[in-house]
Amino acid sequence: MVGGRLIEIGEMEPGVTRLWCVGIGQEHGDECAVHVETAPAMPLLGDEIWWQAGKVYWDKDRRHLRKIGNSYDPRQPHRNAMGNLLL
């Protein structure tokens, strides 16, 4: 899964925001999250987002954010960029 409809936006640490989305179409019901560098312009709940090559796109590809790390299943424990386990 490389994108979907945004269902949650949360600050993970200063300057880092988690975008949590649910799949649409063929991936309906799957969930995935990605961390981005917080910016003045951010997507809103319900927006469709997708990511590739270090960027997260939204607003019909007119806007993008810098992606931090890899996407992951937010329902499972994972590690942050420093290797610390996050629950």
N, C-alpha and C positions, 0 to 999 in steps of 0.2 A: 504494500500500500504506500502510495506516495502523495496522499492528500485526501481531502474530504471536506465535510461541513464542520465548521468550528463550533464546539460545544462548551469549551471552557478556556479561559485565559487566566493565567496565574503567574505572579512574580515568584521566581525560584530563589533569586538572590539579586542584589542591586545590579541593574543593567542586563539581567537575563530573564526573559519571559518564556513560559511554557505555553504552547498552543496545542490543545487537545482536540482532535477531530474524530468524527465518525464517518466511515466510508459511505459512499453513495454509489448507485448503479450496481455493477457486478460485485463490489466490495461492501455492499449494504450491511451494516451491523458491526463490521470490524472497527476497532478503535486504535488510534495511533497518536503519538505526541512527538513534538519536536521543540527544541529550544532555539530561541532567536535572540539577537541583540535588541534590547528595548530601544524603540525609536519614537519620535514625536507622533508619527502617523503609524497606526497599528490597525490590523483587521479587527472587525467586530464580531460578536457572537452571531452565528448564522451565515457568515461569509464562507465561501468556498476557497480553500487554500490548496497549494501543491508545492512540492519542493524538488529541487535537482541542483547538483553542482554547487552546493554551498549557499543557495538562496531559497527563500520561501516566497512564493508569488501569490498575489490576490488581486482583486479588482480587475478581473479579466486580463491578467498579466501586465497591467499598467503600473503596479507597485510591487516592490520586493523588499525583503529584510535579509540580513545576514544570518544564516543558519549556523548554530553552534552544535557540533557533534553529530551523532546519528539519530534517526528516528527510533522510537521504541514503543512497546505496549505499556501505557501508563498504569495499567491494572496490575503489573508485575513489578517487583523490586528491581531497581536499576542503579547504576553508578553515575555520578556526575563527572564532569571533565577532569576532576582531580582524583578520580578513582574511589571516592567515598560512596558507600552504599546508602541510597536514599530509599525510604519506604513510602 
